[in-house]
Amino acid sequence: GFLALFPEEANNCITAESLCVADPACNDTYRILENCSKNNLLSLGREARNRCLEAETVIKKYNFQGCKCHRRTRKQEEQCLHIYWSVHSTLPQGDFRFEASPYEDVSNEELSKSKYNKLATLVSGSDFAGDNPSACLHISHVCQLDHKCARLRTSYVSTCTAARPCDQRKCHRGLRHFFERVSMDFTKRLLFCPCQDEFCGERRRNTIVSECSFQSSTPPNCLHLLELCLKDNVCKSRLADFQEHCRPSGTSSDGCPQSNRAACLEAYMGMIGTSMTPNYISNSSVDVSLWCSCENSGNQKEDCDQILSSFASNKCLRSAIQSQMNLDQVNSEYREELQLTPSIDIQGDGTSTVLTAKMVWV
């Protein structure tokens, strides 16, 4: 059980629930919130809505105050996130501006995948210099040399290419399984290896089998992707984590909260394998985006643009990716560009992609 695995995690939501169900008053309040989480708060009557709000206030007096969840622990993660969102059930449905991440800080989490640390040590730092044309090929070969890494990668690639049209849900599940089982220190190098030509860029872009996991024949509206994400506790939690750690900051030199580019990069990686899976926009660029458009968004155009630009026009995220690729020696043009950020709208018919950019102040 969880308590045996993490006895020190008194602030974990699974531990908090175990303590709560043993207390009749806490348990009654918790069950009210579980029912509230199954409904759109705005659709409830006044009395029911007030009951939910009161229950959320009361529950904070118990062990749920500040409770968090561990990343990538599969069933335990889903169980923990169900609890977390139950006690935070009064967030208006459709609201995507989260106040905090439900996850523990990465620095506080146990390294449960230490067996894969040997993969990272096989990768020499010199192999990731920005002028090395074979870095991406090298890191891919390192994975192939390890039986489990090769098996897990072959598994998701096979799933994502098994049928036409592909089963994107199964593909996403396979991707999440790979990133859950292989150490992040290694997968960072796999996803963000530096490239000097489009052939290398194509290999890098297809790391996540982009034709299935990322793009479709016609980009959907970004609001539709958000709607799917908010219905899934894992996706919603990863999005909240991304917002907390990649929210652009005007007070740090790299544009990241507390200058923590590593946390932003890891939060970005957490979005891969969800309905809001991001990827490189082309084989010749290190810019990333969602595969969606804001056309025909009506009076929600501003919200849609905000969702898209949080990936496509995020100076903290761009800085984090470039740092991982050892591209910190950016030219003066990019430093000036930090003051102006492109908002990219992806349009396409499956055979071509058009990138429409506009400049917005940040």
N, C-alpha and C positions, 0 to 999 in steps of 0.2 A: 504493500500500500504506500500511499504518498508519505505518510508520517515516518515510515521506515526509511524512505529514500532521502527525505529532506527534513530531518528533525529540527534543524535550526531555523527553518523558514516559518516563523510564527506569523509573518505578515502575508503569507500566501493565501489566496482566496479559498483553496480547498481546505486548508487547515482552519480558516475562519468559519467555513460552513460546518465542519465537524464539531467545532465548539458551539456553534449557534444552535444546531438541531438538538443538542443536549440541554438547552435552556428553553423551556416552553414559551416564554414571552418572546424571545428572539426568534424562535422557530415560527411562531404565528405571523410575526411581521415579515419574515423572509418569504413565507408562502404567499403573502399578499403581493409582494414585489415580483415573485415569479409569475403570478397571473398578470400583473401589470405589464411585464416585459413581452407578453404575447399579443398585446394590443397597441395600436397607435394611440398615444396619450391624447392627442387632439380629438380623436373620434369618441372618446369616453364622455359620459355625462359629467356635469360639474361635480356631483357628489363622489363619483368613482375616481375622477381625476384628483380631487383633493385628498382622497384616501391614499392614493399612490404617492402623492407628494409628501404626505405626513409620514407614511411608512418609510420612505427613503431618508427622511430626517431622523427618524427613530433608530433605524438600523445602524446609523453612523456611531451611535453610542456603544455599539458592540464591537466585535473583533474585525468587522469589515472595513473599518476606517483605514484607508490607505492600502488595502490589500492589493497584491499584484500577482502576476502569473509568469511562469517560465516560458521561454520561447522553445519551439521545435521539440516538444516532448510528446507529440502526437496525441493520443487519447487523453492524456492528462492535460494537455494544453486546451483541448476543446472543452473538457469538463470544467477547467478553471475559468475559461472565458465565459462559459454559460453562467457561472456564478457571478462573475464580475459584472456582466451586462444586466443580470437580474437585479443587482443592487444599485445599478445606475440606469434604471429603466425609464426614468422621466425625461431623458434626452429626447426632444421632439423627433419623431420619425422623419427622415429625409434631411436632417441637419448633419452636415459633414464637417463642421468645424468643432473638433474635439478639444477639450481642455487639457487632457493628459493621456498618456499611453497606459494601457492596462498591464504592460510588461515591466518586469524588473529591469534595472539598468544592466547592460551587458557586462559591465565590470563586476557586478555582484553575483552573476550566475556561474554555476559550476561548469567546467569544461567537460561535458559528458562524452564528447567524441574525441578524447585524447589519443585514441588508437590511430586517428588519421593525422595527427601532428607530424608523423614521419613523412607524410606526403609533402607537407610544406617545407620540411627540412631538406628534401631532395631537390628543391627548387633554389638554385643559387640566386642571390640578389643580382648578380651581374646579368642573369638571363632576362631581367626585367628592365634593363636600361632602355631608355626611349629610342636608342638607335639600333637595337637588336631586332632584326627582321624575323627571327625565328622563335620569339618568346611564346607566342600563342601555340605554335606547334609543339614546343618543348613541354609546356605545362599539360597539354593534352596527352602527350606520350607518358608523362609521369603518372597520370591517372590510369592509363592502360596497363602500366607495370604492376599496379596493385589490384589484386583479384576483386576485392569488394568494391573499390571505386569503379573499376571497369564494369562489374556486373550491374551496379546501380545506375550507371550512366547508360549502358546498353539497354537496360530495362525501360527507362523513360523515353529514349530515342525510338525504341521499337513501338512503344505505346503511342507516341505522337505521330508515327508514320505508318501505322497499321492499316488505316483505311482512308478512303477519299469519298466524301469529306471526312476529316478526322473528327474524333470524339474529343473536343477541347477539354471537357471536364475531366476525363481520364488522363489526358495529357498534363493538365495542371496538377492533378493528384500525384502523378509520377515525378514531376519536377519538384514538388514540395518534399516528397519522400527522399529524393536525392540530396536536397539541401539540408534536410533534417539529419541525415546520416553522415554526411561528410563535413569535416571541420570548415568553419567559415574562413579561417586563415588561408585555406587552400582554394576554396571556391571563389574567393575574391580575386585571386590571381587568374583563375580560369575565365571569369566574366570580364575582367578589366585588364587583360594583357594588352600592351601597346602594339599598334600596327603601323606599318609604313606603306602599305599598298592595299588595294581594294580586295585582292584575293584573301589576304589575311583578315581584312575587315569583314568579309563575308563569312569566314569561319567563326569569327568572334560573334557576329550577329546571330548566327545559327546555333550557337551554344545551347540555346533554349528551344531549338526547333521552331523558329519564328513563324513559319507558315501555318503552324497549328496553334501554338501557345499564344502568339501575339496578334497576328493579323488575320483578317477574313476578307472575303471578296469585296465587301463595301464597309468602310469604317462606320460603326454605330455611333449614335450620339453619346457624348461623354456622360450625360445625365443618366442614360440607360445603364452604362457600366457602373456608375455610382449606385444606382438603385439595386443592382444585383449584389454589389459589394456590401451594402448596408443590411442586406437580408442574411448575410453569412457572418457569424461571429468571428471567424478567423480573419477574413478579409477586412472586416470593419476594424478589428484590433490592429492589424498590420498597417492600415491606413492611419489610424490614430497615432501609432508609433512613428510612422513616416512624417506626419505633420509636426510632431513634437521635436524630432531630431533634425529635420531638414528645413524647418521654417527659416527663411532667409533673415539674417540679422544685419542691421546697418551699423553695428558697433564693433564688429570683429573684422579683421583684415581678410579672412577667407570667406566671409559671408555666412558662417555657420554659428548656431547657438553655442556659446562657450568655446568657440573655435574647435569643436569636436567633429571633425570631418569623418572620422571612423564610425561614429554612431550613426551619422546620416547614411553612409554607404551601406551599413548593415541593415538599417531600416528600409532602404531602397530594395535591397536583396530580398527582404521579407515579403515584398509585394509580388515577387515572381512566383507564379503558380496560383495566383488568385484571379478573379474576374477583371482586376485592374492591373494585369501584368504589363510592365513597361519593357522597352527594349531600345536599342540603337535605331535611329531613324533611317540610316542608310549604311552602306558598306564603307563609305569614305568619311564618316563623321563619328565623333565621340559624343555627340548630342543624343539625348534620349527623350522619349515621349511615350504617351499612351497611344494606342491605335483607336482613335476616335475623332469625331468632328463636332463642332458646335453650330453647324448649320441647322436651321429650323428649330432653334431653341426657344423662340418666342420671348416671353418676358423673363425667362430664366437664363438668358444669354450671359449675363454677368456671372452667375453661379457656374455655368458651364465653362466659361473662359478661365475662371479661377481654378477649377479642377484640372483643366488641361495645362495651364501655365505652371501649376505646382510641380509638374514634372519637366515640361518642355522649356520653361523659362526660370529655372530655379538656380540662382547663382551659388548657393551652398552645395547643392547636389553636383553641379558642374565642377566646382572646386574640389569636391571629394573624389570624383571620378578621375580628374586630372592628377590629383595627388597620388592616387593608387597606381596610376600608370607612369608615375615618375615624370610628369610633365609640368612640374611646378615652375620651370623657367619659362613662364608664359611671356609673350611679347607685350609691348605697351598698348597695342590695339585691344587686346583682351582686357587689360586692366581698365581701359576706358570703357569697354563694353559692360563692365560690372555696374556702371551707372545706368546703362540702358539695357534692358533684357528683352530678347525676342520672344513673342508669343506665337507659337507655331500651331497651325491648324492643318491636320492631315486630311487630305481628300484623295480618293482613288477608286478605281474600278477593279482592283485585283491584279491588273497588268501594269499599272503605272501608279506612281505616287507623286502628288503635287504638294509642295510645302509652301504655304502662304505665311509670310512673316510680317509682323507689325511690331513697332517698338513701343514699350510701355514703361513708364517710370516705376521704379521700385524703391 
